[in-house]
Amino acid sequence: MEAASARALVAPVRHRRLLGAGRWLLDQVLNLYAALALLYLLLPIGIIVLFSFNDPVGRFNFTWQGFTLDNWKEPFGVPGLEEALVNSMEIAALSTVIATALGTMMALALVRYPFRARAATNFFIFLPLATPEVVLGAALLSLFIAVSYSTGFTTILIAHVMFNISFVVVTVRSRLIGFDRSLEEAAQDLGANGFQTFIRVTLPLIAPGVLAAALLAFALSVDDFVITNFNAGSTVTFPLFVWGAARVAIPPQIYIIATMIFFVTLVMMLLTVVQQRRAARMSAVRPEPV
Amino acid sequence: MSFLQRRRGLLPYLLLAPGLAWLLLFFLVPLYYMARQSLEEGTIFTGFEFAWNFQSYTDAIANYDEQILRSFLYGGMATLIAFAIGFPLAYAIAFRGGRWKNALLLLVIVPFFVTYLIRTLSWQTILEDNGWVVNALQFVGILADDGRLLATTAAVVAGITYNFLPFMILPVYASLERIDGRMLEAGYDLYGTRRAVFTRVTLPLAAPGVVAGSLLTFIPAVGDFINAELLGTPRQTMIGNVIQSRYLELTDYPTAAALSFILMALVLVVVLIWARIVGTESLMGVEAR
């Protein structure tokens, strides 16, 4: 009897210690697994940066031959590459401005005004996100074929604004929820009209969300291949150039441009993070509502 | 502005109008034209004519059943693998990340800073026949001496998984990160074991993120054709490859349009089943992150 109860007292302790070892092991396994997953995510990026310094033999840049800086001296040393890049940047800039303006207005309407058909509108805006890109691109091409509009720069721009709007709405909307409306009321109490309130109070407050949406739209536009491919006509953007090149030859310049875009995006991203930190710190200074 | 102040009820509609018009004109109307196109008859040489030709649908299914099936198989596999890789990573970042959380999260989205196509080309480089990965696998005997990774199903599925993995990680992380630590403590206080707390508290609370993540991974994965094109062979072609080549290379518009609708319908069915299981609210809410 006594022995049994003693064992009952000791057992959980030993059990717990065993469990502690198991837990430690499990933790280490999880950390290792997470590290490997991160490695999987980052490996191709490292390869791109590395192979931009490769000195390839032949037309394809697939096997490591030797280190060279020659290609970095001529990042645009491939015919057509510079023009494609300029097209991409122009389309990205224009589509970002249009989509961000339209999408922000929609997000404001959806979050702040209870109106009929809000749920239906939400669903309609969600639909393009739930549609495979091939279908979006192919459908748009059907329209342009049906109305005999020749595809090119304008049609790419139309397509990019179309797929970016939903992303902008979703991004801005998530920042608008939790927006403190008493600040706007204060502005109006101080005699500001609706327009002044919007420009001087609302817009600065939602600016981080709008900026995030614009960055996302820009990145998606520069990156898009599938939808662009359907509606490009003879206009070539950077991804289309890469696609064309992938079949005949892959010059190191493609990886150089990719490396450049990568680091520019990274720096922009870090700057946004820093800016948002500062904004958060400043809003933390604001006195608490009583 | 005074006009607007008098009629405040109009404001939301005015704000919505331009964006909605754009989506109507360049998303919905194109679907109508594609539907029309799918029922047309003819060739690019004789011209196409509208003819309620439903045969393009039955033909498309009969001719491309293999590609349709393969797309959903690859998409499903990629989603499952992305979950297997992404959930533990998201969990580790959310609960072990500490002050490094944001930095680690940045590493997760770093692949997006490189053009999609180039990421895939990079995989081509990694899996190359004379590359170090193949050589290493041949050396340890996992791969036969003439075995290759490129141009296999594994390469295509791995490529798809890679390209959409962050879409899985981000929503899962968002819902894990939002879990109130007190909930977990309550679980332990109620004598829950670690496993019980995980399966009965953490997992249900993470479910909306998992649902959103799997949709965000599955939808683009099913429609993808770039990985099959660059990492696979004609034996790995997916429905996206067929749509792309039928539209742009063979100008067989009716078949391509019909296939697009079949793809869209099947994807919508999957989405609706998911929505049925979890409710549309969480679908729309978490997808925002």
Interface residues (C-beta under 8 A of the other chain):
Chain A: L19 R23 L30 N31 Y33 A34 A37 L38 Y40 L41 L42 L43 P44 I45 I47 I48 F51 N61 F62 T63 L102 G103 M105 M106 L108 A109 L110 R112 Y113 F115 T121 N122 F123 F124 I125 F126 L127 P128 L129 A130 T131 P132 E133 V134 V135 L136 A138 A139 L140 L141 S142 L143 I145 A146 I158 A159 V161 M162 I165 S166 V169 V170 T171 R173 S174 N193 G194 F195 A219 V222 D223 F225 V226 N229 F230 F238 P239 V242 W243 A246 I250 I254 Y255 A258 I261 F262 T265 L266 M269 L270 V273
Chain B: M1 L4 Q5 G9 L11 P12 Y13 L15 L16 P18 G19 L20 W22 L23 F26 F27 V29 P30 L31 Y33 M34 R36 Q37 I85 G86 P88 L89 Y91 A92 I93 R96 N102 L104 L106 L107 V108 V110 P111 F112 F113 V114 T115 Y116 L117 I118 R119 L121 S122 W123 Q124 T125 I126 E128 N130 G131 Y162 L165 P166 R194 L215 I219 P220 V222 G223 F225 I226 L230 I239 G240 I243 Q244 Y247 L248 Y253 A256 A257 S260 F261 L263 M264 V267 L268 V271 T280 M284 E287 A288 R289
